[in-house]
Amino acid sequence: MGQNKPDPDGHRGLVVNTASVAAFEGQVGQAASSASKGGIVAMTLPIARDLAPLGLRVVTIAPLFSTPLPASLPEKVQNFLGQQVPFPSRLGHPAEYTHLVQALAEN
């Protein structure tokens, strides 16, 4: 990516990492997941600083989305997780994630 032809502003690319809300608010039984997602969050700023001189942006999204893992949980647990989101009080949808990534790329 660092070899890409830069646009007029010098941008050469975008790295979008995906963590999870568990990086910040891990629940019982999520120690390993929270730690790994926290690592993704913690590396974002240093990597962004390392790659900025090459014209590369680095961001991390930390969603609480309805993916196969949460969808495999009992409905009661899915509803509980959704209620933890201030607004809208539900799990996100994959299309919303896609839209966010598109907006980041276009910005």
C-alpha positions as CSV (number, residue, x, y, z in Angstrom):
1,M,0.0,0.0,0.0
2,G,2.9,2.3,0.7
3,Q,3.9,2.0,-2.9
4,N,0.4,3.1,-4.2
5,K,0.3,6.3,-6.2
6,P,-0.8,9.0,-3.8
7,D,-3.8,11.1,-4.5
8,P,-3.5,14.9,-4.6
9,D,-3.5,15.1,-0.8
10,G,-0.8,12.4,-0.4
11,H,-3.2,9.6,0.6
12,R,-2.1,6.1,-0.4
13,G,-4.5,3.9,1.5
14,L,-6.6,3.0,4.6
15,V,-6.2,0.1,7.0
16,V,-9.5,-0.7,8.8
17,N,-9.1,-3.0,11.8
18,T,-12.0,-4.6,13.6
19,A,-11.9,-5.0,17.4
20,S,-15.1,-5.2,19.5
21,V,-16.8,-3.4,22.3
22,A,-15.4,-6.2,24.4
23,A,-12.1,-4.3,24.2
24,F,-13.6,-1.7,26.5
25,E,-16.4,-3.5,28.3
26,G,-15.6,-7.2,28.5
27,Q,-18.1,-9.4,30.2
28,V,-17.8,-12.5,32.3
29,G,-16.2,-15.3,30.3
30,Q,-14.7,-12.8,27.7
31,A,-11.2,-12.4,29.2
32,A,-9.4,-13.8,26.1
33,S,-11.6,-12.0,23.7
34,S,-11.3,-8.7,25.6
35,A,-7.6,-9.0,25.7
36,S,-7.1,-9.7,22.0
37,K,-9.5,-7.0,21.0
38,G,-7.9,-4.6,23.5
39,G,-4.6,-5.3,21.7
40,I,-6.1,-4.3,18.4
41,V,-7.3,-1.0,19.9
42,A,-3.9,-0.4,21.6
43,M,-1.9,-0.8,18.4
44,T,-4.1,1.5,16.3
45,L,-2.5,4.8,17.3
46,P,1.1,3.7,17.2
47,I,0.6,2.0,13.8
48,A,-1.3,5.1,12.5
49,R,1.7,7.2,13.5
50,D,4.2,4.8,11.9
51,L,2.3,4.7,8.6
52,A,1.2,8.4,8.4
53,P,4.5,9.5,6.7
54,L,3.6,7.0,3.9
55,G,0.2,8.5,3.4
56,L,-1.6,5.6,5.1
57,R,-4.5,6.0,7.6
58,V,-5.2,3.4,10.2
59,V,-8.5,3.1,12.1
60,T,-10.2,0.6,14.3
61,I,-13.9,0.0,14.6
62,A,-15.1,-1.6,17.9
63,P,-18.7,-2.7,17.2
64,L,-21.3,-4.7,18.9
65,F,-22.8,-6.4,15.9
66,S,-25.0,-9.2,15.0
67,T,-22.4,-11.6,13.5
68,P,-22.4,-15.4,13.6
69,L,-20.9,-15.5,17.1
70,P,-23.5,-13.3,18.9
71,A,-26.2,-14.9,16.7
72,S,-25.3,-18.3,18.1
73,L,-26.0,-17.0,21.6
74,P,-29.5,-17.6,23.2
75,E,-32.0,-14.9,22.3
76,K,-32.1,-13.7,25.9
77,V,-28.4,-13.0,25.8
78,Q,-28.6,-11.3,22.4
79,N,-31.4,-9.1,23.7
80,F,-29.4,-8.3,26.8
81,L,-26.3,-7.3,24.7
82,G,-28.5,-5.1,22.5
83,Q,-29.9,-3.3,25.5
84,Q,-26.4,-2.3,26.5
85,V,-26.2,0.0,23.5
86,P,-27.5,3.5,24.3
87,F,-29.1,4.2,20.9
88,P,-30.4,2.4,19.0
89,S,-30.7,-0.3,21.7
90,R,-29.9,-3.3,19.5
91,L,-27.0,-5.1,18.0
92,G,-25.7,-3.5,14.8
93,H,-26.3,-5.0,11.3
94,P,-23.6,-6.1,8.9
95,A,-24.8,-3.6,6.3
96,E,-24.2,-0.8,8.8
97,Y,-20.6,-1.9,9.3
98,T,-20.1,-1.9,5.6
99,H,-21.5,1.6,5.3
100,L,-19.2,2.8,8.0
101,V,-16.1,1.3,6.3
102,Q,-17.2,2.9,3.0
103,A,-17.6,6.3,4.8
104,L,-14.1,5.9,6.3
105,A,-12.7,5.1,2.9
106,E,-14.4,8.0,1.2
107,N,-13.5,10.5,4.0
